[in-house]
Amino acid sequence: MNIDVVKSRISSGELDDIFFQMTQSGSPALARGRWLSLIDEFTRNFSHDDIFGFSAPGRTEVSGNHTDHQWGRVMAAAVNLDTIAIVAKNHSDVINIRSKGYTIDPVNIRDLQIRNHEKQTTEALIRGICAHFVQCGHTIGGFDAVVDSQVLPGSGISSSAAFEVLIGQILSGLFNQGKIDAQTIAIIGQQAENIYFQKPCGLMDQMTSAVGGFVYIDFYQPDQPIVEKFTFDLNAKGYTLCLINTGGSHENLSDAYGLMPNEMKQVAKFFDQPVLSRVTYDQLIGSLPQIRKACGDRACLRAIHFLKETQRVSHLKEALVVDDMSEFMRLIVESGRSSYMYLQNVYMPTDSAFQPLAIALAVSEQLLSKGAYRVHGGGLAGTIQAFVPNDQLNDYVVEMENIFGKDSVYTCSIRPVGSLQIF
Protein backbone atom coordinates (compact mmCIF):
# COMPACT_ATOMS: atom_id res chain seq x y z
CA MET A 1 0.00 0.00 0.00
CA ASN A 2 1.30 3.48 -0.83
CA ILE A 3 3.07 5.02 2.14
CA ASP A 4 1.09 8.28 2.00
CA VAL A 5 -2.19 6.37 1.87
CA VAL A 6 -1.17 4.34 4.91
CA LYS A 7 -0.29 7.47 6.89
CA SER A 8 -3.62 9.03 5.94
CA ARG A 9 -5.55 5.92 7.03
CA ILE A 10 -3.78 5.90 10.37
CA SER A 11 -4.19 9.63 11.01
CA SER A 12 -7.89 9.61 10.05
CA GLY A 13 -8.69 6.84 12.55
CA GLU A 14 -9.58 4.28 9.90
CA LEU A 15 -7.42 1.66 11.65
CA ASP A 16 -8.53 2.44 15.21
CA ASP A 17 -10.69 -0.66 15.52
CA ILE A 18 -7.80 -3.02 14.82
CA PHE A 19 -5.52 -0.90 17.03
CA PHE A 20 -8.03 -1.39 19.87
CA GLN A 21 -7.98 -5.16 19.38
CA MET A 22 -4.19 -5.07 19.61
CA THR A 23 -3.77 -2.63 22.49
CA GLN A 24 -7.04 -3.03 24.43
CA SER A 25 -6.87 0.72 24.96
CA GLY A 26 -9.77 3.06 24.37
CA SER A 27 -7.38 5.86 23.45
CA PRO A 28 -6.04 5.36 19.90
CA ALA A 29 -3.63 8.32 19.96
CA LEU A 30 -0.69 6.31 21.32
CA ALA A 31 -1.13 3.53 18.75
CA ARG A 32 -1.45 6.02 15.90
CA GLY A 33 1.67 7.84 17.07
CA ARG A 34 3.67 4.65 17.42
CA TRP A 35 2.90 3.46 13.90
CA LEU A 36 3.42 6.88 12.31
CA SER A 37 6.74 7.22 14.12
CA LEU A 38 7.85 3.81 12.85
CA ILE A 39 6.90 4.79 9.29
CA ASP A 40 9.07 7.89 9.65
CA GLU A 41 11.90 5.69 10.91
CA PHE A 42 11.43 3.45 7.88
CA THR A 43 11.74 6.38 5.46
CA ARG A 44 14.99 7.41 7.17
CA ASN A 45 16.45 3.96 6.50
CA PHE A 46 14.88 2.84 3.21
CA SER A 47 13.35 4.27 0.05
CA HIS A 48 10.12 2.51 -0.92
CA ASP A 49 6.74 3.80 -2.07
CA ASP A 50 4.71 0.80 -0.91
CA ILE A 51 4.81 -0.55 2.65
CA PHE A 52 3.14 -3.20 4.78
CA GLY A 53 2.55 -3.36 8.56
CA PHE A 54 2.69 -6.42 10.81
CA SER A 55 2.33 -7.16 14.53
CA ALA A 56 3.02 -10.13 16.83
CA PRO A 57 2.17 -10.06 20.54
CA GLY A 58 4.13 -11.17 23.54
CA ARG A 59 2.64 -13.80 25.77
CA THR A 60 2.07 -14.55 29.41
CA GLU A 61 2.20 -18.11 30.69
CA VAL A 62 -0.68 -18.71 33.10
CA SER A 63 0.17 -22.32 33.98
CA GLY A 64 2.18 -25.14 32.50
CA ASN A 65 5.67 -24.01 33.46
CA HIS A 66 8.22 -25.89 31.33
CA THR A 67 5.69 -28.46 30.15
CA ASP A 68 5.51 -27.74 26.42
CA HIS A 69 8.93 -29.19 25.61
CA GLN A 70 7.76 -32.49 27.15
CA TRP A 71 4.62 -32.45 25.00
CA GLY A 72 2.43 -31.57 27.96
CA ARG A 73 -0.34 -29.03 28.51
CA VAL A 74 -0.18 -25.27 28.97
CA MET A 75 -2.49 -22.35 29.55
CA ALA A 76 -1.28 -19.02 28.24
CA ALA A 77 -2.47 -15.70 26.87
CA ALA A 78 -1.33 -13.15 24.34
CA VAL A 79 -0.81 -9.71 25.89
CA ASN A 80 -1.16 -6.16 24.62
CA LEU A 81 2.62 -5.68 24.39
CA ASP A 82 3.81 -6.47 20.89
CA THR A 83 6.54 -6.31 18.27
CA ILE A 84 5.60 -4.42 15.11
CA ALA A 85 7.26 -3.88 11.75
CA ILE A 86 7.01 -1.63 8.73
CA VAL A 87 8.12 -3.68 5.72
CA ALA A 88 8.68 -3.41 1.98
CA LYS A 89 9.74 -5.96 -0.61
CA ASN A 90 13.21 -5.16 -1.94
CA HIS A 91 13.18 -7.62 -4.87
CA SER A 92 16.52 -9.09 -3.81
CA ASP A 93 17.82 -12.13 -1.94
CA VAL A 94 18.63 -10.13 1.19
CA ILE A 95 16.60 -9.43 4.33
CA ASN A 96 17.54 -6.13 5.97
CA ILE A 97 16.09 -5.34 9.41
CA ARG A 98 16.68 -2.24 11.54
CA SER A 99 15.70 -2.35 15.19
CA LYS A 100 16.39 0.28 17.84
CA GLY A 101 19.23 -0.74 20.11
CA TYR A 102 20.31 -3.70 17.96
CA THR A 103 22.66 -4.26 15.06
CA ILE A 104 21.27 -6.95 12.77
CA ASP A 105 23.43 -7.98 9.84
CA PRO A 106 21.78 -8.51 6.44
CA VAL A 107 20.77 -12.13 5.83
CA ASN A 108 21.21 -13.57 2.35
CA ILE A 109 18.39 -16.05 1.83
CA ARG A 110 20.34 -17.96 -0.80
CA ASP A 111 22.48 -19.27 2.07
CA LEU A 112 20.22 -21.11 4.51
CA GLN A 113 22.81 -23.39 6.08
CA ILE A 114 23.26 -23.42 9.85
CA ARG A 115 26.12 -21.16 10.91
CA ASN A 116 27.50 -22.10 14.31
CA HIS A 117 29.02 -18.65 14.81
CA GLU A 118 25.48 -17.25 14.59
CA LYS A 119 24.36 -19.28 17.62
CA GLN A 120 21.79 -17.34 19.68
CA THR A 121 21.71 -14.36 17.32
CA THR A 122 18.86 -12.63 15.53
CA GLU A 123 20.47 -13.52 12.22
CA ALA A 124 20.20 -17.22 13.11
CA LEU A 125 16.47 -16.86 13.75
CA ILE A 126 15.87 -15.11 10.43
CA ARG A 127 17.92 -17.67 8.51
CA GLY A 128 16.23 -20.57 10.31
CA ILE A 129 12.71 -19.31 9.66
CA CYS A 130 13.49 -18.86 5.97
CA ALA A 131 15.03 -22.34 5.79
CA HIS A 132 11.96 -23.97 7.33
CA PHE A 133 9.64 -21.99 5.04
CA VAL A 134 11.50 -23.47 2.08
CA GLN A 135 11.42 -26.97 3.61
CA CYS A 136 7.65 -26.66 3.94
CA GLY A 137 7.32 -25.67 0.28
CA HIS A 138 6.55 -22.00 0.93
CA THR A 139 7.94 -18.98 -0.92
CA ILE A 140 10.48 -16.58 0.57
CA GLY A 141 12.01 -13.32 -0.66
CA GLY A 142 14.05 -10.33 0.36
CA PHE A 143 12.59 -7.40 2.26
CA ASP A 144 13.55 -4.27 4.17
CA ALA A 145 12.02 -3.65 7.60
CA VAL A 146 12.15 -1.49 10.69
CA VAL A 147 11.00 -3.06 13.94
CA ASP A 148 9.77 -1.64 17.23
CA SER A 149 9.18 -3.88 20.23
CA GLN A 150 7.40 -3.40 23.53
CA VAL A 151 8.29 -7.04 24.35
CA LEU A 152 11.50 -6.40 26.25
CA PRO A 153 14.27 -9.03 26.07
CA GLY A 154 14.62 -10.93 29.31
CA SER A 155 11.21 -9.74 30.52
CA GLY A 156 9.58 -13.16 30.46
CA ILE A 157 7.02 -12.12 27.81
CA SER A 158 9.04 -13.98 25.19
CA SER A 159 10.61 -11.43 22.90
CA SER A 160 12.26 -14.13 20.77
CA ALA A 161 8.97 -15.90 20.05
CA ALA A 162 7.23 -12.63 19.15
CA PHE A 163 10.06 -11.83 16.75
CA GLU A 164 9.99 -15.32 15.21
CA VAL A 165 6.24 -15.17 14.69
CA LEU A 166 6.53 -11.64 13.29
CA ILE A 167 9.06 -12.79 10.66
CA GLY A 168 6.86 -15.76 9.79
CA GLN A 169 3.84 -13.48 9.43
CA ILE A 170 5.84 -11.13 7.18
CA LEU A 171 6.95 -13.97 4.90
CA SER A 172 3.37 -15.25 4.79
CA GLY A 173 1.93 -11.83 3.94
CA LEU A 174 4.54 -10.68 1.43
CA PHE A 175 5.18 -13.88 -0.49
CA ASN A 176 2.39 -16.39 0.29
CA GLN A 177 -0.81 -14.31 0.06
CA GLY A 178 -1.14 -14.47 3.85
CA LYS A 179 -2.32 -18.08 3.60
CA ILE A 180 0.05 -19.74 6.08
CA ASP A 181 -1.93 -20.60 9.20
CA ALA A 182 -0.99 -19.54 12.72
CA GLN A 183 -0.01 -23.02 13.90
CA THR A 184 2.40 -23.51 11.00
CA ILE A 185 4.01 -20.12 11.64
CA ALA A 186 4.42 -21.06 15.31
CA ILE A 187 5.98 -24.46 14.55
CA ILE A 188 8.42 -22.91 12.06
CA GLY A 189 9.45 -20.33 14.67
CA GLN A 190 10.11 -23.02 17.25
CA GLN A 191 12.17 -25.07 14.80
CA ALA A 192 14.29 -22.02 13.98
CA GLU A 193 14.92 -21.39 17.67
CA ASN A 194 15.76 -25.03 18.39
CA ILE A 195 17.96 -25.74 15.37
CA TYR A 196 19.42 -22.44 14.15
CA PHE A 197 19.37 -20.31 17.31
CA GLN A 198 20.36 -23.50 19.17
CA LYS A 199 18.18 -23.01 22.23
CA PRO A 200 15.94 -25.86 23.44
CA CYS A 201 12.38 -24.61 23.79
CA GLY A 202 8.85 -25.87 23.51
CA LEU A 203 6.08 -24.45 21.36
CA MET A 204 3.95 -22.54 23.86
CA ASP A 205 5.48 -19.09 23.28
CA GLN A 206 5.23 -19.15 19.51
CA MET A 207 1.79 -20.76 19.46
CA THR A 208 0.29 -18.22 21.87
CA SER A 209 1.78 -15.28 19.96
CA ALA A 210 0.52 -16.60 16.65
CA VAL A 211 -2.97 -17.61 17.83
CA GLY A 212 -3.70 -14.84 20.33
CA GLY A 213 -6.29 -14.68 23.09
CA PHE A 214 -6.49 -16.88 26.15
CA VAL A 215 -5.54 -20.40 25.10
CA TYR A 216 -5.29 -23.94 26.39
CA ILE A 217 -2.85 -26.07 24.40
CA ASP A 218 -2.22 -29.81 24.61
CA PHE A 219 1.01 -30.81 22.88
CA TYR A 220 0.63 -34.57 23.35
CA GLN A 221 0.63 -34.89 19.57
CA PRO A 222 3.25 -32.18 18.89
CA ASP A 223 2.67 -32.02 15.14
CA GLN A 224 -1.06 -31.47 15.68
CA PRO A 225 -1.47 -29.74 19.05
CA ILE A 226 -4.96 -29.22 20.41
CA VAL A 227 -5.57 -25.48 20.76
CA GLU A 228 -8.68 -24.18 22.51
CA LYS A 229 -9.24 -20.43 22.62
CA PHE A 230 -11.35 -18.84 25.37
CA THR A 231 -12.98 -15.46 25.75
CA PHE A 232 -11.77 -14.34 29.15
CA ASP A 233 -11.97 -10.76 30.44
CA LEU A 234 -9.78 -10.76 33.53
CA ASN A 235 -10.63 -7.17 34.43
CA ALA A 236 -14.33 -7.96 34.37
CA LYS A 237 -13.60 -10.68 36.93
CA GLY A 238 -12.09 -8.04 39.22
CA TYR A 239 -8.39 -8.65 38.57
CA THR A 240 -5.49 -7.00 36.74
CA LEU A 241 -2.62 -8.96 35.27
CA CYS A 242 0.75 -7.58 36.38
CA LEU A 243 4.25 -8.55 35.30
CA ILE A 244 6.94 -7.40 37.69
CA ASN A 245 10.44 -6.90 36.30
CA THR A 246 12.67 -7.78 39.22
CA GLY A 247 15.82 -6.40 37.61
CA GLY A 248 17.45 -9.62 36.47
CA SER A 249 17.50 -10.60 32.82
CA HIS A 250 17.31 -14.19 31.56
CA GLU A 251 18.79 -13.15 28.25
CA ASN A 252 22.07 -15.06 28.77
CA LEU A 253 20.75 -18.10 30.60
CA SER A 254 20.02 -20.37 27.63
CA ASP A 255 22.35 -23.11 28.87
CA ALA A 256 20.66 -23.17 32.29
CA TYR A 257 17.25 -23.34 30.62
CA GLY A 258 18.49 -26.17 28.44
CA LEU A 259 19.16 -28.28 31.52
CA MET A 260 15.45 -28.32 32.39
CA PRO A 261 14.22 -30.16 29.27
CA ASN A 262 17.42 -32.18 29.10
CA GLU A 263 17.09 -33.50 32.65
CA MET A 264 13.42 -34.28 32.13
CA LYS A 265 14.30 -36.18 28.97
CA GLN A 266 16.93 -38.15 30.88
CA VAL A 267 14.15 -39.43 33.12
CA ALA A 268 11.95 -40.17 30.11
CA LYS A 269 14.84 -42.07 28.52
CA PHE A 270 14.97 -44.31 31.59
CA PHE A 271 11.56 -45.56 30.44
CA ASP A 272 12.64 -45.66 26.79
CA GLN A 273 10.40 -42.68 26.02
CA PRO A 274 11.30 -39.45 24.18
CA VAL A 275 9.52 -37.11 26.63
CA LEU A 276 7.84 -37.23 30.02
CA SER A 277 4.28 -36.96 28.71
CA ARG A 278 4.68 -40.63 27.81
CA VAL A 279 5.42 -41.55 31.45
CA THR A 280 2.91 -41.80 34.33
CA TYR A 281 3.37 -40.47 37.83
CA ASP A 282 2.98 -43.97 39.28
CA GLN A 283 5.72 -45.25 36.96
CA LEU A 284 8.02 -42.47 38.10
CA ILE A 285 7.45 -43.03 41.82
CA GLY A 286 7.68 -46.80 41.43
CA SER A 287 11.15 -46.53 39.91
CA LEU A 288 12.39 -43.53 41.90
CA PRO A 289 15.35 -45.27 43.62
CA GLN A 290 16.75 -46.42 40.27
CA ILE A 291 16.07 -43.08 38.57
CA ARG A 292 17.86 -41.18 41.35
CA LYS A 293 20.97 -43.25 40.70
CA ALA A 294 20.73 -42.93 36.93
CA CYS A 295 19.69 -39.29 36.59
CA GLY A 296 20.22 -37.51 39.90
CA ASP A 297 17.80 -35.98 42.37
CA ARG A 298 17.17 -32.70 40.57
CA ALA A 299 16.10 -34.53 37.42
CA CYS A 300 13.66 -36.54 39.55
CA LEU A 301 12.24 -33.39 41.12
CA ARG A 302 11.84 -31.74 37.73
CA ALA A 303 10.05 -34.83 36.45
CA ILE A 304 7.70 -34.71 39.44
CA HIS A 305 7.00 -31.07 38.65
CA PHE A 306 6.17 -31.84 35.03
CA LEU A 307 3.80 -34.74 35.74
CA LYS A 308 1.87 -32.78 38.37
CA GLU A 309 1.97 -29.50 36.43
CA THR A 310 0.60 -30.83 33.15
CA GLN A 311 -2.32 -32.37 35.05
CA ARG A 312 -2.81 -29.12 36.96
CA VAL A 313 -3.38 -27.29 33.66
CA SER A 314 -6.38 -29.54 32.99
CA HIS A 315 -7.82 -28.63 36.38
CA LEU A 316 -7.19 -24.96 35.68
CA LYS A 317 -9.09 -25.25 32.42
CA GLU A 318 -12.01 -26.88 34.28
CA ALA A 319 -12.05 -24.01 36.79
CA LEU A 320 -12.13 -21.52 33.93
CA VAL A 321 -15.00 -23.30 32.19
CA VAL A 322 -17.18 -23.30 35.33
CA ASP A 323 -16.10 -19.75 36.25
CA ASP A 324 -14.59 -20.76 39.59
CA MET A 325 -12.13 -17.88 40.06
CA SER A 326 -11.18 -18.92 43.58
CA GLU A 327 -10.02 -22.34 42.37
CA PHE A 328 -8.44 -20.76 39.31
CA MET A 329 -6.26 -18.52 41.49
CA ARG A 330 -5.44 -21.30 43.95
CA LEU A 331 -4.14 -23.49 41.16
CA ILE A 332 -1.92 -20.71 39.80
CA VAL A 333 -0.31 -20.27 43.24
CA GLU A 334 0.12 -24.03 43.47
CA SER A 335 1.75 -24.03 40.04
CA GLY A 336 4.21 -21.37 41.17
CA ARG A 337 5.14 -23.29 44.31
CA SER A 338 5.82 -26.39 42.24
CA SER A 339 8.13 -24.37 40.01
CA TYR A 340 9.94 -23.02 43.06
CA MET A 341 10.28 -26.32 44.95
CA TYR A 342 10.58 -28.98 42.27
CA LEU A 343 11.46 -27.37 38.95
CA GLN A 344 13.83 -25.03 40.82
CA ASN A 345 13.80 -22.12 38.41
CA VAL A 346 13.37 -19.18 40.79
CA TYR A 347 17.08 -18.42 41.16
CA MET A 348 20.42 -19.58 39.84
CA PRO A 349 22.08 -22.02 42.26
CA THR A 350 25.45 -20.60 41.23
CA ASP A 351 24.41 -17.14 42.48
CA SER A 352 22.33 -17.75 45.59
CA ALA A 353 22.98 -14.23 46.91
CA PHE A 354 20.93 -12.82 44.02
CA GLN A 355 17.29 -13.88 44.33
CA PRO A 356 15.03 -11.02 43.17
CA LEU A 357 12.31 -13.39 41.91
CA ALA A 358 12.12 -15.01 45.35
CA ILE A 359 11.85 -11.59 47.00
CA ALA A 360 9.05 -10.59 44.65
CA LEU A 361 7.15 -13.81 45.34
CA ALA A 362 7.57 -13.45 49.10
CA VAL A 363 6.32 -9.87 49.10
CA SER A 364 3.40 -10.75 46.79
CA GLU A 365 2.34 -13.51 49.16
CA GLN A 366 2.12 -10.97 51.97
CA LEU A 367 0.41 -8.24 49.95
CA LEU A 368 -2.29 -10.16 48.11
CA SER A 369 -5.24 -11.26 50.21
CA LYS A 370 -6.75 -12.77 47.07
CA GLY A 371 -5.42 -13.26 43.57
CA ALA A 372 -2.33 -15.21 42.62
CA TYR A 373 1.40 -14.91 41.97
CA ARG A 374 4.06 -17.14 40.45
CA VAL A 375 7.37 -17.18 38.64
CA HIS A 376 6.82 -16.22 35.04
CA GLY A 377 8.08 -17.94 31.93
CA GLY A 378 11.48 -19.57 31.90
CA GLY A 379 12.41 -18.31 35.34
CA LEU A 380 15.86 -18.07 36.96
CA ALA A 381 15.69 -14.29 36.51
CA GLY A 382 13.40 -11.70 34.97
CA THR A 383 9.77 -11.41 35.99
CA ILE A 384 7.04 -12.76 38.17
CA GLN A 385 3.37 -12.68 37.29
CA ALA A 386 0.58 -11.56 39.58
CA PHE A 387 -3.19 -11.54 39.27
CA VAL A 388 -4.00 -8.56 41.48
CA PRO A 389 -7.49 -7.72 42.77
CA ASN A 390 -8.43 -4.37 41.28
CA ASP A 391 -9.05 -2.83 44.69
CA GLN A 392 -5.48 -3.73 45.74
CA LEU A 393 -3.78 -2.71 42.49
CA ASN A 394 -2.55 0.74 43.50
CA ASP A 395 -1.06 -0.43 46.82
CA TYR A 396 0.54 -3.43 45.12
CA VAL A 397 2.17 -1.35 42.37
CA VAL A 398 3.47 1.22 44.88
CA GLU A 399 5.06 -1.44 47.08
CA MET A 400 6.62 -3.44 44.25
CA GLU A 401 8.03 -0.31 42.59
CA ASN A 402 9.43 0.77 45.94
CA ILE A 403 11.40 -2.49 45.98
CA PHE A 404 12.25 -2.99 42.30
CA GLY A 405 12.22 0.55 40.96
CA LYS A 406 10.00 2.92 39.04
CA ASP A 407 8.14 1.38 36.07
CA SER A 408 9.09 -2.15 37.13
CA VAL A 409 5.41 -3.18 37.12
CA TYR A 410 3.67 -3.72 33.79
CA THR A 411 -0.12 -3.84 33.89
CA CYS A 412 -1.26 -5.92 30.94
CA SER A 413 -4.45 -6.86 29.17
CA ILE A 414 -5.17 -10.04 27.26
CA ARG A 415 -4.96 -9.40 23.51
CA PRO A 416 -7.70 -11.31 21.67
CA VAL A 417 -5.86 -11.38 18.32
CA GLY A 418 -2.56 -13.04 17.52
CA SER A 419 -0.01 -12.11 14.86
CA LEU A 420 -1.49 -10.34 11.87
CA GLN A 421 -0.98 -8.04 8.93
CA ILE A 422 -2.39 -4.57 9.61
CA PHE A 423 -2.08 -3.05 6.13
TAWO-V191714 format. One line per field, one symbol per residue. ss: DSSP state (H for helix, E for strand, L for the rest). burial: 1 if it has 24 or more other C-alpha atoms within 12 Angstrom, else 0. A space follows every 50 residues. Layout:
BEGIN
ss=???
burial=???
END
This chain:
BEGIN
ss=LEHHHHHHHHHHLLLHHHHHHHHLLLLLHHHHHHHHHHHHHHHHHLLLLE LEEEEEEEEEEEELLLLHHHLLEEEEEEEEEEEEEEEEELLLLEEEEEEL LELLLLEELLLLLLLHHHLLLHHHHHHHHHHHHHHLLLLLLLEEEEEEEL LLLLLLLLHHHHHHHHHHHHHHHHHLLLLLLHHHHHHHHHHHHHHHLLLL LLLHHHHHHHHLLEEEEELLLHHHLEEEEELLLLHHHLEEEEEEELLLLL LLLHHHHHHHHHHHHHHHHHLLLLLHHHLLHHHHHHLHHHHHHHHLHHHH HHHHHHHHHHHHHHHHHHHHHLLLHHHHHHHHHHHHHHHHHHHLLLLLHH HLLLLHHHHHHHHHHHHLLLLEEEELLLLLLLEEEEEEEHHHHHHHHHHH HHHHLLLLEEEELELLLLLEELL
burial=00100110010000110111111100010011011111101110010101 11111111111111111111111111111111111111100001111110 00000111100111000001111111111111110001111111111111 11111111111111111111111110000111111111111111111111 11111111111111111111010010111101010000111111111111 10110110111111111111100011111010010001001000100111 11111111111111111001000010011111111111110111111100 00001111111111101101111111111111111111110010011011 00010001111111111111111
END
